[in-house]
């Protein structure tokens, strides 16, 4: 038997995305957003309201970064989601993060967050709050790479947001092989 919860924003896993931008003075800003994901092969869509400083920054600069939050940085990642850049000018300083300019877009990368998507603004719809960006580069710190040169989730420890319990959880163990395990049923 199933229990009905009605229309809710419940989805698992829900990414914890840290959106980086520069303000009008070139000062780095970041915010936490959980409602987002890949919407085309080289495109990301994120739901953020027009009132955020980050939204204004992105529209003005035409660019942003999306870092994936990790277990090591959970406190700072949560902080940038609960404190507004409109009210706290030293938001990034309080996180202890260090910003570096992206090579590909006019937006900051944060040294402490080991993986990021560097994006150009495609569109923003104020009515639906949908921000769409073209992914022009994905970068990862070597400290989270495996021997094969690819991202190793065990070294990375990305987190997911649990919208039911308002918690963050670490991504877990490997349970299957994509585009392979299902082949067992293809022969039946």
Secondary structure, 3 states (H helix, E strand, C coil): CCCCCCCCCCCCCEECEEEEEECCCCCEEEEEECCEEEEECCEEEEECCCCCHHHHHHHHHCEEEEEECEHHHHHHHHHHHHCCCCCCCCHHHHHCCCEEECCCCCCEEECCCCEEEEEEEEEEECCCCEEEEEEEEEEECHHHECCCCCECHHHHCEEEEECCCCEEEECCCCCCCCCCCCHHHHCC
